[in-house]
Amino acid sequence: MNRMAMGGVIGGVVCVLAASAGAGEIWGIKSMGSALPSQAPANLFRFNHDASGFTDFGPISIVGGGNVDADALAASSTLGLYAFWLTPNGSQLMHLGSGSPVGTTVGTFMPTRSMRAATFDAADRLWAIDASTSEIMQINPLTGSIIGMPALLHTAVAALLVEGEGSDIAVTMGGEMIFVNGNRIYSLDPFSGAATLLGQDPTANPVNFLVGAAFSPDAPADRLFAFEVNGTDDLITYDMNVNYNPSPLIPHILPGFNAGRGDLASVIPGPGLIGVLGAAGLVGLVRRRR
């Protein structure tokens, strides 16, 4: 598989992921491969932690427009699903509500940005990674604006570059952010950009290229769900407390087209639902179950 004027603001009460959609469900995007890293269609899908219930919701589009390339999917129990619309010239945040493939743009277009990874953290803050600059930044999900200064990804000894316009981030049951990049898995501090290597997938011929990451409250706390697009577009898992050998979950998803890139996201609901939305940004008090 291939490795290598927009606007709108959401106001008022925001959409919550439907109660009928179980907390343990995992959402994903698979985009088409081409001469570019990815292109439309980018299909939205969903599955359960035990591989049951796989559902394809079809290509992601924009209200009033056609199908778009999309990546950097993120899920919040209070705000719903978000993703970034990708173009050759930049990225645009969009809101997918409770799981519709028809998105509503949020805020203004972000020139030159290539948002390829996103997640909501334990405090319901939205984080995203720009693959073109290898920076992580906090995003206001109501305005689409960057909060504070982006942080360059790095290890203790060197800069850490996003491989092949891929990667993803996810948060564990305990609130730790995990970053998948190529075939490597890191722990990541989103405030500083500091990454610590946890393990490497030993798969060869071909090497697994990870573009999606998620956890589920219905699965063991150390089980990382991942989407790889360098082989046959498979959903796999890692039991990180054991090793980083992948286990198959759902092979060759959406076989109608070869993957370019993709993403995974899941909601980890907190014990209560308290949120404060301020003009300066989102201050969430939701805590994830441990």
Backbone bond lengths (Angstrom), bond angles and torsions (degrees), N, CA, C in turn:
res aa  C-N    CA-C-N  psi(-1)  N-CA   C-N-CA  omega(-1)  CA-C   N-CA-C  phi
1 M - - - 1.461 - - 1.535 110.18 -
2 N 1.268 118.03 159.48 1.466 122.27 -176.81 1.519 111.80 -70.18
3 R 1.385 117.56 127.01 1.450 120.69 176.32 1.505 111.59 -88.48
4 M 1.322 79.99 -52.02 1.450 85.46 -169.82 1.614 110.59 -72.15
5 A 24.415 151.34 149.03 1.290 144.20 -48.72 1.452 109.63 -78.01
6 M 1.267 99.20 96.63 1.439 116.84 -165.77 1.518 107.76 -122.23
7 G 1.303 117.99 148.22 1.455 118.29 -179.01 1.487 111.57 -172.05
8 G 1.331 114.82 -179.97 1.451 121.62 178.85 1.506 108.78 133.87
9 V 1.316 116.79 135.23 1.451 121.51 -179.62 1.511 108.89 -125.94
10 I 1.339 116.28 136.38 1.447 120.52 176.65 1.514 108.40 -84.78
11 G 1.321 117.27 130.86 1.451 120.94 178.06 1.502 110.34 -127.66
12 G 1.327 115.93 170.07 1.454 120.77 177.32 1.507 111.48 73.59
13 V 1.326 115.03 -151.20 1.448 121.02 -178.47 1.517 109.55 -76.85
14 V 1.315 116.69 127.80 1.456 120.26 -177.71 1.512 110.37 -90.93
15 C 1.331 114.58 159.69 1.457 121.09 -173.47 1.524 110.73 -78.11
16 V 1.341 116.74 140.39 1.451 123.13 176.03 1.513 107.96 -105.20
17 L 1.326 117.41 142.22 1.453 120.02 177.61 1.516 109.27 -56.18
18 A 1.323 115.77 132.43 1.463 121.73 -172.66 1.514 111.79 -55.99
19 A 1.339 115.31 141.61 1.455 120.22 -179.98 1.517 111.37 -61.49
20 S 1.335 117.07 -26.61 1.455 120.70 179.56 1.515 111.98 -69.62
21 A 1.316 117.24 -19.70 1.458 121.10 176.61 1.513 107.84 -87.49
22 G 1.347 116.48 108.08 1.456 120.63 -173.79 1.506 112.84 -59.36
23 A 1.337 115.49 149.02 1.459 120.55 -176.67 1.520 112.00 -61.92
24 G 1.351 116.69 -27.05 1.451 119.43 -177.13 1.504 114.54 -84.02
25 E 1.321 118.39 -3.17 1.454 120.79 -179.75 1.519 111.43 -70.26
26 I 1.320 115.65 148.12 1.455 122.28 -179.93 1.526 108.06 -116.83
27 W 1.317 115.73 133.55 1.463 122.64 179.42 1.523 109.11 -102.70
28 G 1.318 116.12 156.14 1.457 119.13 179.92 1.509 112.94 -154.11
29 I 1.324 114.78 166.13 1.468 124.05 173.80 1.522 107.62 -128.66
30 K 1.337 115.74 136.88 1.462 121.56 168.79 1.519 107.63 -126.01
31 S 1.333 116.31 118.76 1.465 121.01 178.04 1.518 109.68 -101.95
32 M 1.322 115.90 164.38 1.461 120.94 -176.89 1.522 111.57 -84.65
33 G 1.329 115.99 143.32 1.446 121.64 175.09 1.515 111.59 -80.11
34 S 1.327 115.82 153.70 1.470 121.69 -179.66 1.520 107.65 -165.60
35 A 1.325 116.84 -165.41 1.460 120.34 173.59 1.520 110.36 -63.42
36 L 1.347 116.75 -28.12 1.459 122.04 172.71 1.522 108.51 -84.08
37 P 1.338 118.47 164.64 1.466 118.95 175.86 1.527 112.52 -55.68
38 S 1.348 117.67 -34.07 1.456 120.80 178.45 1.513 109.42 -159.94
39 Q 1.325 115.16 165.06 1.456 121.26 176.42 1.527 107.93 -157.89
40 A 1.338 117.27 169.97 1.455 121.53 173.61 1.536 108.99 -67.65
41 P 1.342 118.36 149.27 1.450 126.10 3.49 1.522 112.32 -78.14
42 A 1.339 114.82 152.79 1.457 123.23 171.58 1.525 105.82 -121.99
43 N 1.311 116.66 100.98 1.464 120.66 -173.47 1.520 111.72 -83.57
44 L 1.331 114.75 138.26 1.471 122.25 174.47 1.520 108.44 -90.57
45 F 1.350 116.33 132.73 1.467 119.91 179.29 1.524 110.07 -139.08
46 R 1.332 114.64 170.60 1.464 121.17 -178.58 1.523 108.67 -148.78
47 F 1.356 116.47 147.17 1.460 120.79 176.56 1.522 109.23 -152.86
48 N 1.324 116.51 165.25 1.455 122.40 177.69 1.526 110.82 -93.95
49 H 1.315 115.63 161.64 1.460 120.66 -176.14 1.523 112.54 -61.03
50 D 1.350 117.73 -24.57 1.461 121.44 -178.71 1.527 112.26 -96.08
51 A 1.327 117.27 14.96 1.469 124.88 177.72 1.520 113.42 80.44
52 S 1.316 118.56 -0.52 1.459 120.72 178.19 1.527 110.18 -83.59
53 G 1.329 115.32 166.43 1.459 121.61 170.43 1.512 116.07 68.59
54 F 1.345 118.51 25.65 1.464 118.68 179.45 1.525 109.53 -64.31
55 T 1.340 116.20 127.34 1.462 122.18 -177.66 1.512 109.79 -133.90
56 D 1.320 116.21 129.78 1.457 122.73 175.56 1.522 108.30 -99.47
57 F 1.338 117.25 119.62 1.459 121.70 -179.16 1.525 112.57 -92.96
58 G 1.324 116.80 -0.75 1.449 120.56 176.72 1.511 113.32 91.99
59 P 1.339 116.47 -178.85 1.468 121.50 -175.31 1.527 112.68 -65.54
60 I 1.326 115.03 141.85 1.462 121.17 174.26 1.523 108.87 -76.87
61 S 1.329 115.20 135.57 1.458 121.51 178.60 1.522 108.82 -135.57
62 I 1.307 115.93 174.87 1.457 122.89 177.75 1.527 108.41 -111.55
63 V 1.338 115.05 141.70 1.461 119.64 177.37 1.531 109.46 -51.12
64 G 1.333 116.57 124.94 1.459 120.83 179.10 1.501 114.72 80.71
65 G 1.351 117.78 3.25 1.461 120.51 -178.17 1.512 111.29 -135.33
66 G 1.319 115.92 -170.84 1.449 121.30 -177.67 1.518 112.56 -96.19
67 N 1.330 115.77 -166.42 1.459 121.72 179.41 1.522 110.60 -67.15
68 V 1.341 115.92 146.98 1.458 121.14 -177.92 1.520 110.34 -131.62
69 D 1.315 116.37 159.57 1.456 122.24 168.23 1.524 107.40 -77.08
70 A 1.326 117.01 140.56 1.468 120.56 -177.59 1.518 110.02 -147.45
71 D 1.323 115.32 153.96 1.460 122.52 -179.99 1.523 107.11 -160.35
72 A 1.353 115.82 -172.97 1.472 122.09 175.35 1.528 111.19 54.28
73 L 1.326 115.66 58.04 1.464 122.55 179.17 1.521 109.62 -78.71
74 A 1.336 116.62 139.67 1.464 122.07 178.53 1.518 108.86 -143.38
75 A 1.343 116.97 144.29 1.457 121.91 -175.71 1.519 110.54 -126.95
76 S 1.325 116.12 130.70 1.462 123.53 178.25 1.522 109.03 -123.96
77 S 1.336 116.87 138.14 1.464 120.36 178.63 1.521 111.66 -69.87
78 T 1.312 117.83 -20.28 1.463 120.96 -178.89 1.518 113.36 -101.24
79 L 1.341 117.36 -27.64 1.459 120.97 -172.91 1.521 113.86 -113.80
80 G 1.317 118.52 -14.34 1.448 121.73 -179.57 1.515 113.11 91.56
81 L 1.327 115.86 -156.83 1.462 122.41 -176.22 1.529 111.38 -93.65
82 Y 1.324 114.65 140.61 1.464 122.49 173.59 1.518 108.80 -129.58
83 A 1.319 116.12 156.07 1.461 122.53 172.54 1.519 107.56 -153.39
84 F 1.318 115.75 173.90 1.465 120.38 175.58 1.524 109.12 -114.10
85 W 1.337 114.96 129.41 1.453 123.09 171.24 1.523 106.68 -78.27
86 L 1.340 116.56 125.98 1.453 121.90 -176.73 1.521 110.80 -107.71
87 T 1.323 115.98 136.94 1.456 122.75 173.45 1.530 107.53 -131.02
88 P 1.320 119.23 166.96 1.473 119.72 176.43 1.524 113.45 -62.07
89 N 1.331 116.92 -15.53 1.469 120.56 -175.64 1.521 114.93 -107.87
90 G 1.333 117.96 -3.94 1.451 119.53 -178.43 1.514 112.39 158.80
91 S 1.337 115.31 -166.55 1.465 122.01 -174.86 1.516 111.01 -131.28
92 Q 1.321 115.40 157.67 1.465 122.76 -179.20 1.526 108.69 -140.95
93 L 1.325 117.87 122.56 1.460 121.34 175.80 1.524 109.59 -66.00
94 M 1.339 116.24 140.77 1.462 120.11 174.68 1.514 110.00 -141.26
95 H 1.329 114.95 152.30 1.458 123.84 -177.58 1.516 108.76 -105.27
96 L 1.345 116.16 126.34 1.455 121.75 179.59 1.523 111.72 -104.82
97 G 1.320 117.33 8.63 1.459 121.75 175.49 1.512 113.02 60.44
98 S 1.340 116.47 -130.54 1.459 121.31 -175.73 1.524 111.91 -92.19
99 G 1.305 117.96 14.73 1.452 120.28 175.37 1.506 114.13 124.69
100 S 1.317 117.53 26.20 1.455 120.87 176.33 1.519 109.43 -86.28
101 P 1.335 118.81 141.87 1.459 119.40 175.37 1.524 113.21 -77.46
102 V 1.334 117.49 -1.12 1.461 121.64 178.32 1.525 108.24 -98.32
103 G 1.337 116.66 113.35 1.451 121.36 -174.31 1.516 113.45 -97.25
104 T 1.335 114.51 154.78 1.463 122.97 173.79 1.519 108.11 -113.38
105 T 1.320 117.98 126.03 1.461 119.93 -178.00 1.521 111.46 -67.19
106 V 1.317 114.97 148.27 1.463 122.73 -179.40 1.524 108.70 -124.47
107 G 1.324 117.43 122.99 1.451 120.54 176.52 1.518 112.72 73.31
108 T 1.307 115.21 -152.95 1.462 121.63 -174.53 1.523 111.22 -109.05
109 F 1.316 115.47 161.55 1.455 123.21 178.85 1.528 110.25 -63.31
110 M 1.346 116.69 143.07 1.461 123.13 -178.33 1.532 108.45 -108.91
111 P 1.323 118.60 92.72 1.471 121.13 -176.40 1.525 112.02 -59.78
112 T 1.310 115.94 140.47 1.469 127.69 175.74 1.528 113.78 70.75
113 R 1.316 118.75 -9.99 1.462 120.55 -179.22 1.528 110.38 -76.15
114 S 1.340 116.42 140.72 1.462 122.79 174.89 1.520 108.06 -125.08
115 M 1.322 116.27 84.35 1.463 121.60 -174.57 1.530 109.67 -78.60
116 R 1.316 115.62 111.73 1.460 121.12 -174.74 1.521 113.71 -117.53
117 A 1.320 118.78 -4.56 1.466 121.44 -179.14 1.521 108.50 -147.39
118 A 1.340 116.57 141.61 1.464 119.83 178.56 1.524 109.78 -159.28
119 T 1.326 115.68 155.17 1.461 121.91 174.04 1.519 109.12 -163.86
120 F 1.324 116.17 157.61 1.461 121.65 167.30 1.519 107.35 -94.72
121 D 1.342 117.66 136.46 1.456 120.77 -179.20 1.532 110.84 -89.12
122 A 1.329 116.94 -172.19 1.455 121.81 -175.75 1.524 113.22 -64.81
123 A 1.338 117.15 -20.47 1.458 121.55 177.11 1.526 111.76 -99.97
124 D 1.329 117.32 15.16 1.470 124.08 178.88 1.523 112.13 63.73
125 R 1.333 116.35 31.56 1.462 121.49 172.88 1.517 108.89 -92.50
126 L 1.317 116.80 138.27 1.455 122.06 -179.68 1.524 110.27 -90.41
127 W 1.332 116.26 125.49 1.455 122.92 177.71 1.528 108.94 -119.03
128 A 1.319 116.66 145.93 1.462 121.22 179.41 1.523 110.00 -143.58
129 I 1.326 115.64 151.87 1.463 122.05 178.79 1.524 109.45 -115.12
130 D 1.328 115.02 128.78 1.461 122.72 174.01 1.531 107.08 -89.82
131 A 1.338 116.26 111.06 1.459 120.18 -176.81 1.523 112.65 -68.87
132 S 1.330 117.46 -22.82 1.465 119.82 -178.04 1.518 112.57 -75.20
133 T 1.321 117.33 -26.04 1.467 121.64 -179.90 1.520 113.09 -116.43
134 S 1.353 117.75 -6.59 1.463 123.14 -176.88 1.533 110.83 56.25
135 E 1.337 115.21 47.15 1.457 122.30 177.75 1.528 110.02 -117.92
136 I 1.331 116.01 145.29 1.451 121.52 171.35 1.514 108.33 -108.71
137 M 1.328 116.43 140.87 1.461 120.80 -176.53 1.516 110.38 -147.19
138 Q 1.341 115.30 153.41 1.459 120.79 174.75 1.528 108.93 -89.26
139 I 1.330 115.75 137.28 1.457 122.55 -177.55 1.525 109.58 -118.25
140 N 1.319 116.91 134.22 1.468 120.49 172.49 1.528 107.65 -77.51
141 P 1.340 118.84 114.10 1.459 120.06 -174.85 1.522 114.14 -70.80
142 L 1.324 118.04 -12.05 1.462 120.99 179.14 1.523 112.76 -92.05
143 T 1.335 116.49 -22.58 1.463 119.72 -177.83 1.527 113.01 -121.30
144 G 1.336 117.61 -15.97 1.452 121.46 -176.90 1.511 114.57 76.70
145 S 1.325 118.23 3.87 1.461 121.33 -177.40 1.526 111.52 -86.83
146 I 1.333 116.06 154.62 1.455 122.24 176.94 1.521 109.65 -78.14
147 I 1.331 116.10 134.12 1.461 121.83 177.98 1.528 108.04 -99.93
148 G 1.317 118.08 121.57 1.451 121.20 -179.90 1.513 112.39 72.67
149 M 1.328 115.36 -157.27 1.462 121.81 -176.99 1.523 110.32 -104.30
150 P 1.331 118.35 134.77 1.466 120.36 173.44 1.520 110.75 -61.00
151 A 1.348 115.61 151.97 1.465 121.48 178.48 1.522 109.32 -115.54
152 L 1.328 116.11 133.30 1.456 120.85 177.15 1.528 110.33 -71.45
153 L 1.322 116.44 135.67 1.459 120.62 176.04 1.522 109.42 -69.90
154 H 1.347 115.72 138.49 1.465 119.18 179.54 1.519 110.03 -160.78
155 T 1.314 115.44 157.02 1.458 121.71 169.73 1.527 107.41 -98.50
156 A 1.316 116.35 -171.29 1.466 119.72 179.60 1.514 112.15 -69.12
157 V 1.336 117.13 -17.49 1.466 119.44 -173.58 1.517 114.62 -121.95
158 A 1.338 118.14 -14.85 1.468 117.84 -174.09 1.524 110.91 -160.68
159 A 1.328 115.13 164.89 1.462 120.76 172.39 1.523 109.07 -64.15
160 L 1.329 116.29 148.99 1.457 122.31 179.49 1.523 107.82 -117.17
161 L 1.320 116.28 114.41 1.452 121.36 -176.89 1.522 111.08 -97.09
162 V 1.328 116.07 140.42 1.461 120.77 174.54 1.522 108.24 -68.15
163 E 1.323 116.71 130.41 1.459 121.47 -176.92 1.526 111.30 -87.01
164 G 1.318 116.52 126.90 1.445 122.14 168.38 1.506 117.34 55.53
165 E 1.335 117.98 34.56 1.467 120.92 179.86 1.526 111.30 56.88
166 G 1.336 116.05 33.80 1.459 120.50 178.96 1.521 111.60 -111.60
167 S 1.328 117.01 -139.68 1.465 126.62 175.38 1.522 113.10 84.09
168 D 1.341 115.46 166.03 1.461 123.18 171.99 1.518 108.62 -163.94
169 I 1.331 115.75 163.52 1.454 122.43 175.02 1.525 109.16 -129.42
170 A 1.330 115.89 150.41 1.457 122.57 178.40 1.516 108.02 -151.81
171 V 1.323 116.14 161.82 1.460 120.99 -178.24 1.521 109.47 -118.16
172 T 1.343 116.57 133.38 1.455 122.31 -179.03 1.528 110.75 -75.70
173 M 1.344 115.67 172.77 1.456 120.72 176.02 1.527 111.53 -58.22
174 G 1.339 116.87 -30.07 1.450 121.05 -178.96 1.517 114.36 -89.02
175 G 1.347 117.48 2.42 1.453 120.38 176.40 1.514 115.18 93.39
176 E 1.343 118.77 3.74 1.462 121.63 179.12 1.523 109.73 -81.16
177 M 1.342 116.83 135.44 1.455 120.00 176.93 1.526 110.02 -87.27
178 I 1.336 115.54 132.43 1.456 123.11 179.25 1.522 108.69 -113.37
179 F 1.325 116.18 136.47 1.459 123.85 -177.93 1.515 108.54 -120.61
180 V 1.349 117.44 121.66 1.463 120.82 173.92 1.521 107.94 -103.85
181 N 1.333 114.92 135.34 1.466 120.73 -173.96 1.524 108.01 -149.42
182 G 1.339 117.45 112.99 1.455 119.61 -172.94 1.515 109.51 65.93
183 N 1.331 117.16 -121.13 1.465 120.67 175.88 1.528 111.39 -112.44
184 R 1.345 116.46 18.75 1.456 121.65 -178.31 1.522 110.83 -110.79
185 I 1.333 115.13 151.57 1.466 122.53 -177.74 1.524 108.09 -126.45
186 Y 1.333 115.70 126.67 1.461 122.33 -174.69 1.528 110.84 -123.49
187 S 1.331 115.10 156.85 1.458 122.16 161.44 1.527 106.33 -91.27
188 L 1.341 117.04 138.92 1.469 119.99 -172.40 1.517 111.29 -132.41
189 D 1.327 116.49 131.34 1.460 122.73 170.41 1.524 107.27 -92.64
190 P 1.343 118.26 108.52 1.470 118.97 -173.99 1.526 113.72 -69.12
191 F 1.312 117.56 -22.59 1.466 120.14 -177.75 1.530 111.68 -74.58
192 S 1.333 116.77 -36.11 1.472 120.66 -178.61 1.512 113.08 -104.73
193 G 1.338 117.68 -19.90 1.458 121.33 -174.58 1.518 113.61 83.83
194 A 1.346 117.37 3.94 1.460 121.23 -177.16 1.527 110.59 -75.08
195 A 1.340 115.83 128.43 1.466 122.00 -178.18 1.523 109.95 -119.58
196 T 1.337 115.99 140.79 1.461 122.73 177.44 1.520 108.56 -121.28
197 L 1.324 116.93 123.41 1.454 120.99 -178.48 1.525 110.29 -67.17
198 L 1.345 115.28 127.42 1.456 121.51 177.26 1.520 111.78 -99.73
199 G 1.316 116.79 -37.80 1.455 119.94 -178.12 1.513 111.47 -176.37
200 Q 1.332 114.68 171.70 1.461 121.77 -178.09 1.515 109.17 -135.82
201 D 1.324 116.57 133.38 1.462 122.43 176.71 1.526 108.38 -68.28
202 P 1.358 118.46 123.00 1.471 120.43 -176.70 1.524 114.36 -82.88
203 T 1.336 118.15 1.23 1.466 120.90 -176.78 1.534 110.82 -57.55
204 A 1.328 115.95 137.73 1.467 121.05 178.66 1.525 109.66 -133.50
205 N 1.339 114.86 160.54 1.472 121.56 174.10 1.536 114.02 53.31
206 P 1.327 119.70 63.18 1.463 125.92 -0.54 1.525 112.13 -94.34
207 V 1.332 114.73 165.49 1.459 121.83 174.08 1.528 109.05 -69.63
208 N 1.321 117.53 137.64 1.459 120.12 176.04 1.530 110.25 -68.80
209 F 1.320 116.03 133.91 1.464 122.94 178.56 1.526 106.90 -116.71
210 L 1.331 116.16 108.37 1.469 122.01 -170.25 1.523 110.51 -90.98
211 V 1.325 116.01 126.63 1.467 120.84 179.04 1.524 112.17 -121.95
212 G 1.336 118.34 -7.03 1.459 121.29 -179.45 1.515 110.91 -136.76
213 A 1.346 116.24 146.22 1.464 121.83 179.08 1.518 109.32 -148.01
214 A 1.345 116.62 142.40 1.463 121.17 178.45 1.517 109.24 -163.48
215 F 1.342 114.79 161.67 1.459 122.80 172.62 1.527 107.94 -125.38
216 S 1.336 116.72 162.29 1.459 121.10 179.59 1.518 110.05 -134.93
217 P 1.351 118.76 136.13 1.464 120.65 177.11 1.521 112.36 -68.90
218 D 1.326 117.37 -12.97 1.455 121.09 178.29 1.523 112.73 -88.81
219 A 1.321 117.64 -6.34 1.459 122.75 -178.99 1.528 109.38 -111.64
220 P 1.338 118.29 167.45 1.465 119.68 173.29 1.520 111.26 -53.53
221 A 1.326 116.17 145.38 1.464 121.01 -171.83 1.523 113.16 -61.64
222 D 1.344 117.38 -27.10 1.461 120.06 -177.42 1.526 112.50 -93.92
223 R 1.337 117.98 5.99 1.462 119.82 -176.75 1.516 110.83 -86.18
224 L 1.322 114.98 113.97 1.459 122.70 178.01 1.524 109.12 -94.79
225 F 1.322 116.22 124.74 1.458 122.30 173.80 1.528 107.55 -93.07
226 A 1.332 116.54 136.64 1.461 119.55 -176.21 1.525 110.05 -140.57
227 F 1.332 114.24 157.62 1.462 123.25 177.35 1.510 107.35 -120.48
228 E 1.349 116.33 121.66 1.467 119.99 179.50 1.526 109.19 -114.98
229 V 1.354 115.81 142.41 1.458 119.82 -172.60 1.525 113.55 -126.76
230 N 1.323 117.51 14.25 1.464 119.28 179.28 1.519 111.99 -98.09
231 G 1.345 116.56 -13.24 1.452 120.94 177.78 1.508 110.23 -105.57
232 T 1.339 116.19 -102.79 1.464 120.56 -178.07 1.524 112.21 -118.51
233 D 1.337 116.64 28.91 1.471 121.58 175.66 1.534 110.26 60.21
234 D 1.334 115.92 62.71 1.458 122.09 -173.66 1.522 112.43 -106.25
235 L 1.320 116.14 148.60 1.454 122.81 165.70 1.522 107.29 -92.32
236 I 1.332 116.66 127.32 1.459 122.68 -176.20 1.522 109.46 -132.81
237 T 1.326 116.58 170.57 1.462 120.93 176.92 1.529 109.77 -133.78
238 Y 1.342 114.22 157.19 1.460 122.49 172.41 1.523 107.96 -129.26
239 D 1.329 117.77 133.21 1.461 121.92 169.39 1.521 106.48 -94.75
240 M 1.338 115.23 94.45 1.461 121.00 -165.79 1.528 113.52 -66.41
241 N 1.315 118.79 -22.54 1.464 120.20 177.89 1.525 111.96 -79.49
242 V 1.337 116.86 -7.74 1.470 121.59 179.68 1.523 110.04 -104.27
243 N 1.351 116.11 -63.43 1.465 121.10 178.09 1.528 107.73 -167.09
244 Y 1.313 115.84 -174.77 1.462 120.46 -179.14 1.527 111.82 -114.19
245 N 1.332 115.09 31.23 1.450 121.17 170.98 1.526 108.28 -81.69
246 P 1.337 119.00 126.12 1.455 120.27 -176.63 1.524 112.45 -74.99
247 S 1.332 115.37 147.91 1.462 122.16 172.30 1.520 108.07 -115.00
248 P 1.335 118.18 135.88 1.462 119.72 -179.55 1.527 111.35 -68.12
249 L 1.324 115.88 142.36 1.460 121.03 176.01 1.525 109.82 -119.86
250 I 1.343 117.13 -64.72 1.464 121.79 175.69 1.526 107.12 -133.36
251 P 1.332 118.17 112.92 1.469 119.53 -178.04 1.522 112.34 -83.01
252 H 1.315 115.59 150.33 1.466 124.51 168.00 1.533 112.32 48.83
253 I 1.330 115.30 61.59 1.466 118.71 -178.13 1.532 110.79 -73.24
254 L 1.312 116.02 149.21 1.466 123.44 178.03 1.533 110.34 44.07
255 P 1.322 117.58 65.94 1.468 121.08 -172.15 1.528 114.68 -71.60
256 G 1.310 118.60 -0.54 1.454 120.91 -179.41 1.515 114.03 -67.02
257 F 1.341 117.83 -18.74 1.463 120.73 176.16 1.515 109.90 -152.93
258 N 1.332 116.33 153.05 1.460 122.21 178.10 1.525 110.01 -76.59
259 A 1.319 115.48 143.05 1.459 120.02 -177.44 1.514 111.61 -74.31
260 G 1.327 115.10 142.51 1.446 121.76 164.89 1.520 107.42 -93.27
261 R 1.322 115.74 -71.66 1.458 122.78 174.15 1.531 108.48 -132.61
262 G 1.318 117.01 -167.11 1.454 120.88 -178.88 1.508 110.24 175.74
263 D 1.320 116.16 -171.39 1.459 119.98 -175.16 1.517 109.24 -166.53
264 L 1.340 116.00 161.05 1.463 122.81 172.23 1.521 108.94 -131.88
265 A 1.336 116.34 155.05 1.468 121.69 177.18 1.513 108.82 -157.96
266 S 1.328 116.55 152.81 1.462 120.95 177.60 1.520 109.95 -149.93
267 V 1.330 114.82 156.79 1.460 121.82 176.69 1.512 108.47 -98.62
268 I 1.330 116.62 127.75 1.462 122.09 173.92 1.526 106.10 -112.68
269 P 1.348 119.28 94.35 1.466 120.77 -172.60 1.510 112.86 -67.53
270 G 1.324 116.34 143.87 1.449 121.98 175.85 1.513 110.97 -85.33
271 P 1.337 118.43 171.68 1.467 121.68 -179.65 1.512 113.20 -70.33
272 G 1.304 117.08 -19.72 1.455 120.73 177.97 1.508 109.61 -139.10
273 L 1.306 117.84 175.04 1.459 120.81 -177.12 1.513 108.49 -132.98
274 I 1.360 115.14 90.17 1.448 120.23 179.49 1.504 107.67 -127.98
275 G 1.291 118.14 127.34 1.459 119.97 -179.74 1.508 110.94 -142.70
276 V 1.297 116.08 144.28 1.449 120.90 176.13 1.520 107.60 -122.32
277 L 1.315 117.27 120.66 1.455 121.66 179.00 1.514 108.57 -105.17
278 G 1.312 116.81 117.85 1.454 121.34 -178.07 1.506 112.23 -114.09
279 A 1.306 115.76 165.43 1.459 120.48 -178.54 1.527 111.25 -62.95
280 A 1.334 116.56 -29.53 1.453 119.76 -178.37 1.517 112.53 -82.39
281 G 1.332 117.13 -10.77 1.461 118.95 -178.50 1.497 110.60 155.33
282 L 1.333 114.35 -162.55 1.445 121.80 -177.98 1.510 108.76 -107.55
283 V 1.336 116.60 125.61 1.456 121.27 175.09 1.512 106.66 -115.57
284 G 1.325 118.08 100.41 1.464 121.01 -176.50 1.504 110.40 -97.48
285 L 1.336 116.10 139.61 1.459 121.51 177.66 1.511 111.11 -110.62
286 V 1.337 117.23 10.85 1.444 120.10 178.03 1.518 109.00 -71.83
287 R 1.329 117.20 135.90 1.463 122.13 176.90 1.505 109.14 -115.69
288 R 1.322 116.36 142.39 1.448 120.51 -179.43 1.511 110.55 -83.23
289 R 1.330 115.12 150.40 1.467 120.13 177.39 1.513 110.01 -66.86
290 R 1.305 116.08 141.82 1.467 121.22 179.39 1.520 109.39 -108.56
